Amino acid sequence: MGASGGTGRTVLVVEDEPTINQAVTDRLRAEGYTVHQAYDGPAAVEAFGVHEPDVVVLDVMLPGFDGLEVCRRIQAVRPVPVLMLTARDDETDILIGLGVGADDYVTKPFRMREVVARTHALLRRVERAAELAAAPAATTDLGALRIDGPARRVTVDGADVHLTPLEFDLLAALAATPGAVRSREQLMSEVWGWSDASGTRTLDSHVKSLRAKIGAARVRTVHGVGYALETP
């Protein structure tokens, strides 16, 4: 995407390593974004309130308090897409990050163009979600699982299940064709807005998080292809 990719959009870059922070900032500014910087947890929360960014690029390891706590606090103010930067490719860390409201992650060392591509994709997803909200899907009942499209609400056996916006979008994409296998490419395109499947590990992490909330047996893995939402 060219320099117009980020026109009019504001990004908050939170990274305590000044060299990395500046490199990410410079690259995003070159793409047309307005970029603000923070170097620790408390400053990140303060900058979020002042600048009201459209997307946050957030390092997990920060002084003051960590990126997970930053994510918790800013998501409590208003939902915002968050791209986590993690030094450890540790699945537990990643699932915790997704659980507190992060939408995606890249593992260090990362390529700068990957950060830019993920940032573009998160913003496209927000725009697409707004379009979908204007024409919400109907309510889907799959046994004990109920997906209320207009209210963006999910219940299992009548009990509310708290999903992140991205988890809901993923579930809705699977529920559009219950029982049918959705390929990884289809899901990455529909939910994340990616034209390739380079982010399939992100998809796998979100499926794992979704299973933990709605019941593992409800999402079936079809090896080498993708996933299906099981019908009762």
N, C-alpha and C positions, 0 to 999 in steps of 0.2 A: 504494500500500500504506500502511496506517495506521501508527500509532506502535508497533504490536506487531511490525512487520516485522523488527526486529533484536534482539528480546528474547533475552537470553542469549548473544548473539554479540559477539565482540571484534574491533575493527578497529584496525589501526595505520595512522595517517596520517603519511606522510613527505613533507614539503614545506618548503623553506627559506624561502619567503616567509611571514612570520608571519600576515599578514592572510588569505591564502588558506588556510593551514593551519587557522586558527581558524574560518573560515567553513565549511569542509568538516567539521571536528570538531563544530561546533555543530549543523549540519544532521543529521549521522549520529546524534548523541546524541538529538536530537529524535525520530528514528525508532526509538529504543529500543536502540541499540547502546552497548556500553561502548567508549570510544575512548581510545587512547593516542597520543601525539604524538612525533615526532622531526623534527629539522631538518637533519641531515646524514647522510652515508653510514655512518660508524662508529656513530653513536648509533642509527641505524635497525637495524643488525645486532644491537646490544646489546639494544635494546628488544624485538626479535623473540624473542630468547632468554629474556628475563625474562617477557614478557607472553603469549607463545604465542598470537598472534592467529589468528582464523579466516580473516581476509582482510586483505590489505595494499593500501592506496591509495598509490601510489609515484610521486613526481615523477622524471623522468629526469635533469634538471639539478640536481645537489646538490653542496655543498662536501664536501671530504674525499675521497670517491670517488662516482662517479655512480650513478644508479638501476639501471643495467644490472648493475653490479658488486654492488650490494645484492641484486638479484634472484638473481644467480648464487649468492651466499653463502647466502642464506636457503633457496633451493631445495635446496642441498646438505645442509642440516640436516633439512628435511622438506618434502614438497610442500605448497604453500599457494596458493590463488588470489590472483593479483596483478592489480590494475587500474592501468595505467600512465597517468600524466598527462604529456603531451608538448606542449611549446611549438611544436615544428616538426612540421608535417603532412608529414613526409618519410618516404616509403615504406621507404627503407633503414633508418632509425632504428627504424621500427615493426617491420620484419621481424627486426632484431637483437633487439629487445625480446621478441618472440614466441619467438625462438630460445633465449633464456636462461630461458624459463619464465613470461613474463607471459601472462595469459589474455586480456586485453582492454585497450583503451586509449581515452582520450578526449583530444581536442586542445583546448588552451587557445586562446581563452577558452571555458570550458564552462559549461553551465547546471547549477546545483547538483542539480536533480532528475534530471539525466542520470547524475551520479555515483551518486546514491542508487539509481536503477533498475539501473545496471550492478552495483553492489555486491550488491543483492538477488539479481540473476540469477546472479552467480558462486556465491553461497552455495546457491542452489537447485540449481545444476548439481552441486555437490559432494554434496549430499544425494541427488540422483538417481543419481549415479555409484555411491554406496554401495549403493543399491537394486539397480542393475544388476549390481554385483559379487557380490551375494548370489545372483543367478540369471544367471551368465555365459553369453554366447553361445557357440556352438560355434566350431570352427576353420574358417576359410574359405580355400580355395586358389583363386587366380586366376592360373594360369600360374606365373610365378616369384615372385609375391607371395603370401605366406602370412600370414594374420591369426589369431593364436591368442587367442580371446576370454578364456578362463579365466585365461591367464597375462598377458594384455594385452601381448603380444609380437608384433612384426612383423618378418618377414624378407623380403629380396629376394635371390633366387638363393642362399638359405641363409645370407646374411650379415644379422646383426642391424641393424635400423634404429631409431635412438633417436628416439621421438616424445614430445612433451609429452603430459600427460594429455588436454588438449583436442584435440590433433591426432589422438590415438588415437580419441577419441569421435567426431570428425568422420569419420574413415576408416571406423569401424564403422557409422556411420549410412549412409554411401554403400554399404558392402559388404552391408548388409541386403537391398538389391535391386540386385545387380550388373547394369550395363548400362542400368538404368532411370534416368530423369532425376528427381532430387530437387529440388523448388523451393527457392528461397532461404528462403521462409517456413517450409517443413517443417524445413529444416536448422537455422535459427535457433531454432525451437521445441524441436526434439529435443535439440540439442547445448548451446544456451545457456539454454534455458528462457524465451526471449522470446516474448511474444504478438504482437509486431509485427516488421516487417523493417527497423527503423530502424538496425540494426547491420550491414547487409549489407557495409559496407566492412571491418568486422572479419572477417566471413566470407571475403571475397575475400583478405584478407591471410593468413588461416590456410590457405586453399587454396594460395596461392602458396608458403607455407612447406612445406606437405605435399608439393606437387609436387617441390620441390627435394630432398626426402628419398626419395621412392619412385619418382620418374621422372615428368617433366611429362606424358608421353603417357597416363599411367594415369588422369588426371582430366580429363574432357572438359567444356568450358564450353558450355552451351546458352544462347546470348545471349537475354536477356530472361526466362529461366525459372530456370535454376539449374545444377546440376552432375550429372555421372554418372561412376561408376567403370567404366572400360572392362573388358570381359571379353576374355580372350585369344582 
